Every structure is written in structure tokens, then in C-alpha cells.
Amino acid sequence: MMKLIVWLGNPWPNYQSNRHNIGATVLKEFLKEKEIWSLEMSNQFKGEFLLTTVEGEKIAFLFPQTFMNKSWISVSSLAKFYKIENEDILVLHDEIEYPFGKIWTKRWGSAAWHNGLRSIIDFLWTDQFPRIRIGVGKSERIPVADYVLQNFTTEERNQFENGIFEQIDDLIEDFLQGMLKFPEPNQPKKKHH
């Protein structure tokens, strides 16, 4: 059984410190903490990729290099090649509906405003895969598309170093051990006729 951890973001250095790339930021910290080798570009999977073993678990790390809206190209090709089950795919992404630093897990559900998630759902033909949503907040004055492409503030960076990374590391560990909990009810919505 193999697991896949995907962090969503945009390639290129000018996007690296954007709020939209918070998933990439935290997972790179995880790799650093675990002293795991850096990822290498895979033309086959259109992303930075690493296949390794963490605590006896065979796992692939993936950072799509297709830009956010086409994340599906990278994720679906790798998942199909290694025959990874949907419940063994963990996606880390930014969440504007939560204040900066609030972290929440989700078992399944719609993509809402997130085009990267939507592209994966559309091409995996399912929304049944776990996520770690990392709050980046939103602004009343700045449009969402502009806000998420802004860089982290100094205060936000300080929050990373004071508990956020550690909390997400713990959740990734839980996922690898099959113990990730989902506090939301995650009940299907009833259809109204």
C-alpha cells in the first residue's frame, strides 16, 4: 500500500512566499524536519517528485509544476501510475475561509473557491480524498485572487515558527499511520425536491 502527499501551489520563485503556496511551504518544512532528500523534477508526472519510505511506509511526495489550475495533470498521472487509492492521497492547501494559521482536516467534499482542488476532483472523478486545510484568511478590501498571491507578512511568518509547522507535521504523521481524524461531520447534504 502506497500513500501520496500533495502540496498545492504555483511553481517559479516569485510565487514561493505567496499565501496560495502555503501548502508547499509547510510540506517542505516537513521534509526538512524528517531529513528527507529534496524532490526532483519528473517529466512523467509534471511535478517535483520523491518516492521514499517514512517510518516503514512507502510514500510519494508531489509538488505539481503545472500551476494551480492544472494540478490534476500531475496528481492524476502519478496516482494512476502507482495505483494509489483515493483515501491514500492527502492534499495540503490554503483556505481563505479560516483565519491565518487555523488548521482543519477534511475527509471529502467540494473544492469551493479553490481551483487547484477543483481540477483534481474533476479528473480523479471523485472528491473522496483527505485534505489538510491551512487558513490564510481573507481581506475585505482586496479581491481573493490578489490576496492569495500576496507574500506572507512578518507576523504570519512568525506564526509558522510558533506551532503551525509542528501541528501540521503531527497531522501528516497521523495520516501516514492511518490515524488522521476528521472533526467535521462530513455528512452528505440532503437533496431538496
C-alpha positions as CSV (number, residue, x, y, z in Angstrom):
1,M,0.0,0.0,0.0
2,M,1.4,3.3,-1.0
3,K,0.4,6.9,0.0
4,L,0.7,10.2,-1.8
5,I,1.1,13.6,-0.2
6,V,0.5,16.5,-2.5
7,W,1.0,20.2,-1.7
8,L,-0.7,22.6,-3.9
9,G,0.9,25.8,-5.1
10,N,2.4,27.6,-8.1
11,P,5.9,26.9,-9.4
12,W,8.5,29.7,-10.0
13,P,10.4,31.6,-7.3
14,N,8.2,34.7,-7.4
15,Y,5.2,32.6,-6.1
16,Q,7.2,30.8,-3.4
17,S,6.2,33.0,-0.4
18,N,2.6,33.6,-1.5
19,R,-0.3,32.7,0.8
20,H,-1.6,30.5,-2.1
21,N,1.6,28.4,-1.7
22,I,1.2,27.7,2.0
23,G,0.8,24.0,1.4
24,A,4.2,23.9,-0.4
25,T,5.8,25.9,2.4
26,V,4.7,23.6,5.2
27,L,5.4,20.3,3.4
28,K,8.9,21.5,2.6
29,E,9.4,22.1,6.3
30,F,8.2,18.5,6.9
31,L,10.8,17.1,4.5
32,K,13.5,19.2,6.2
33,E,12.4,18.1,9.7
34,K,12.5,14.4,8.6
35,E,15.8,14.9,6.8
36,I,14.3,13.6,3.6
37,W,16.1,14.2,0.4
38,S,14.7,17.0,-1.7
39,L,12.4,16.4,-4.6
40,E,13.4,16.2,-8.2
41,M,11.6,17.2,-11.3
42,S,9.7,14.4,-13.0
43,N,8.6,15.0,-16.6
44,Q,6.4,11.9,-16.4
45,F,4.4,13.3,-13.5
46,K,4.8,17.0,-14.4
47,G,6.0,17.9,-10.9
48,E,8.7,17.8,-8.3
49,F,8.5,14.2,-7.0
50,L,10.1,11.9,-4.5
51,L,9.4,8.2,-3.7
52,T,10.7,7.3,-0.3
53,T,9.9,5.4,2.9
54,V,8.9,7.2,6.1
55,E,8.7,5.1,9.3
56,G,8.2,1.9,7.2
57,E,5.5,3.4,5.0
58,K,6.1,3.7,1.2
59,I,5.2,7.3,0.3
60,A,5.4,9.7,-2.6
61,F,5.7,13.4,-2.2
62,L,4.5,15.6,-5.1
63,F,4.6,19.3,-5.8
64,P,2.8,19.8,-9.2
65,Q,4.6,22.2,-11.6
66,T,1.6,22.7,-13.8
67,F,0.3,25.8,-12.0
68,M,-2.6,25.6,-9.6
69,N,-5.4,25.4,-12.0
70,K,-3.9,22.3,-13.7
71,S,-2.8,20.4,-10.7
72,W,-4.9,17.4,-11.9
73,I,-2.4,16.7,-14.6
74,S,0.3,15.9,-12.1
75,V,-1.8,14.3,-9.4
76,S,-3.9,12.0,-11.6
77,S,-1.0,10.7,-13.6
78,L,1.0,9.7,-10.5
79,A,-2.0,8.2,-8.7
80,K,-2.9,6.1,-11.7
81,F,0.7,5.0,-12.4
82,Y,1.2,3.7,-8.9
83,K,-2.5,2.6,-8.4
84,I,-2.9,4.7,-5.3
85,E,-6.3,4.6,-3.7
86,N,-8.2,7.9,-3.3
87,E,-8.2,7.6,0.5
88,D,-4.4,7.4,0.4
89,I,-4.0,10.7,-1.3
90,L,-3.5,13.7,1.1
91,V,-3.7,17.2,-0.3
92,L,-2.4,20.2,1.6
93,H,-3.8,23.6,0.5
94,D,-4.6,27.2,1.5
95,E,-8.0,28.0,2.9
96,I,-9.4,31.6,2.8
97,E,-12.4,30.8,5.0
98,Y,-10.1,30.3,8.0
99,P,-8.0,32.9,9.8
100,F,-4.3,32.6,9.2
101,G,-2.8,29.6,10.9
102,K,-6.1,27.7,11.7
103,I,-5.7,24.1,10.5
104,W,-8.6,21.8,9.7
105,T,-8.8,18.3,8.2
106,K,-11.5,17.2,5.8
107,R,-12.3,13.7,4.6
108,W,-14.1,14.7,1.4
109,G,-16.2,17.4,-0.2
110,S,-16.4,20.2,-2.8
111,A,-13.5,22.4,-3.8
112,A,-15.5,25.7,-3.1
113,W,-13.3,28.6,-4.4
114,H,-10.1,26.5,-4.8
115,N,-9.3,25.9,-8.4
116,G,-6.4,23.6,-7.7
117,L,-8.7,21.3,-5.7
118,R,-11.4,21.5,-8.3
119,S,-9.1,20.4,-11.0
120,I,-8.1,17.3,-9.0
121,I,-11.7,16.4,-8.2
122,D,-12.8,16.8,-11.8
123,F,-10.1,14.5,-13.2
124,L,-10.0,11.9,-10.4
125,W,-13.7,11.7,-10.8
126,T,-14.2,11.9,-7.0
127,D,-14.0,14.3,-4.1
128,Q,-13.3,11.4,-1.7
129,F,-9.7,12.1,-0.6
130,P,-8.4,13.7,2.6
131,R,-7.1,17.3,2.9
132,I,-5.3,19.4,5.4
133,R,-6.7,23.0,5.0
134,I,-4.4,25.7,6.2
135,G,-6.1,29.1,6.9
136,V,-4.7,32.1,5.2
137,G,-7.6,34.5,6.0
138,K,-9.0,37.0,3.5
139,S,-9.4,40.7,3.1
140,E,-12.5,42.9,2.9
141,R,-10.6,45.3,0.6
142,I,-8.5,43.0,-1.6
143,P,-10.1,40.6,-4.1
144,V,-9.4,36.9,-3.3
145,A,-7.3,36.3,-6.4
146,D,-5.0,39.2,-5.5
147,Y,-4.9,38.5,-1.8
148,V,-3.8,34.8,-2.0
149,L,-1.0,35.8,-4.4
150,Q,0.5,38.3,-1.8
151,N,3.5,37.2,0.2
152,F,3.3,36.3,3.9
153,T,3.7,39.1,6.4
154,T,6.4,39.1,9.0
155,E,3.7,38.3,11.7
156,E,2.5,35.4,9.6
157,R,6.0,34.0,9.2
158,N,6.4,34.2,13.0
159,Q,3.3,32.2,13.5
160,F,4.8,29.5,11.3
161,E,7.7,29.1,13.6
162,N,5.5,29.1,16.8
163,G,3.4,26.0,16.4
164,I,1.9,25.9,12.9
165,F,4.6,23.7,11.3
166,E,4.6,21.4,14.3
167,Q,0.8,20.9,14.3
168,I,0.8,20.1,10.6
169,D,3.8,17.7,11.0
170,D,1.7,15.8,13.6
171,L,-1.3,15.6,11.2
172,I,0.9,14.2,8.4
173,E,2.3,11.6,10.8
174,D,-1.3,10.7,11.7
175,F,-2.1,10.3,8.0
176,L,0.9,8.0,7.5
177,Q,-0.2,5.9,10.4
178,G,-3.8,5.7,9.3
179,M,-4.9,7.7,12.3
180,L,-5.9,11.1,10.8
181,K,-9.1,12.4,12.4
182,F,-11.7,14.5,10.8
183,P,-13.6,16.7,13.2
184,E,-16.2,17.8,10.7
185,P,-19.5,15.8,10.5
186,N,-18.8,15.2,6.7
187,Q,-22.3,14.1,6.2
188,P,-23.7,14.3,2.6
189,K,-26.1,17.1,2.1
190,K,-29.7,16.2,1.8
191,K,-31.2,16.9,-1.6
192,H,-34.3,19.1,-1.6
193,H,-37.0,18.4,-4.1
